[in-house]
Amino acid sequence: MDLQADLKWIHKELDKVKDPIFIEAIKNMLKYNKKVSSERISIEQYNQEIDTSIAQIESGQTYTHQQMEERIKKWGKQ
């Protein structure tokens, strides 16, 4: 596939996703991709990201290791 075909496929697949945690993971990957690897974040941003993660954990937005293994197995089948 070429780049445009890959992008078209990704858009099509993302339109099907209903899992908000998966969408959040994609958002985080895209945000991370924008950062330069040597770029350091501020302590404020670091603390905000930790607070967000803690809030997600406290609200039950987590998966067990076993649940993630099952989810990952399904990725290759789609």
C-alpha positions in Angstrom: 0.0 0.0 0.0 1.1 3.6 -0.5 0.8 6.3 2.1 -2.5 7.7 0.8 -4.1 4.2 0.8 -2.8 3.6 4.3 -4.3 6.9 5.5 -7.6 6.1 3.8 -7.7 2.7 5.5 -6.8 4.2 8.9 -9.6 6.7 8.6 -12.1 4.0 7.6 -11.1 1.8 10.5 -11.1 4.7 13.1 -14.7 5.5 12.0 -15.7 2.1 13.3 -14.1 2.4 16.7 -16.5 2.8 19.6 -14.1 2.2 22.5 -13.3 5.5 24.2 -10.2 4.1 25.9 -8.8 2.9 22.5 -9.5 6.4 21.0 -7.7 8.0 23.9 -4.7 5.7 23.3 -4.7 6.8 19.6 -4.9 10.4 20.6 -1.9 10.0 22.9 0.1 8.3 20.2 -0.6 11.1 17.8 0.3 13.7 20.4 3.5 11.8 21.3 4.3 11.7 17.6 4.3 15.5 17.4 6.9 15.8 20.2 10.5 15.9 19.4 12.2 13.0 21.2 14.6 15.3 22.9 11.9 17.8 23.9 11.3 17.9 27.6 7.8 18.7 29.0 7.2 21.2 31.8 6.6 20.0 35.3 3.1 21.4 35.0 2.4 19.3 31.9 3.9 16.3 33.6 1.8 16.7 36.7 -1.3 17.3 34.6 -0.7 14.0 32.7 -0.3 12.1 36.0 -3.5 13.7 37.3 -5.3 12.6 34.2 -4.0 9.1 34.4 -4.9 8.8 38.1 -8.5 10.1 37.3 -8.8 7.4 34.6 -7.6 4.7 37.0 -10.0 5.9 39.7 -12.9 5.9 37.3 -12.2 2.3 36.3 -10.8 3.1 32.8 -8.3 0.3 33.1 -7.7 -3.1 31.7 -6.1 -6.1 33.4 -3.0 -7.6 31.9 -5.1 -10.6 30.8 -7.8 -8.3 29.2 -5.1 -6.5 27.2 -3.7 -9.8 26.0 -7.1 -10.7 24.7 -7.5 -7.3 23.0 -4.1 -7.5 21.4 -4.9 -11.0 20.0 -8.0 -9.5 18.3 -6.0 -6.7 16.7 -4.3 -9.1 14.3 -7.6 -10.6 13.3 -9.3 -7.4 12.2 
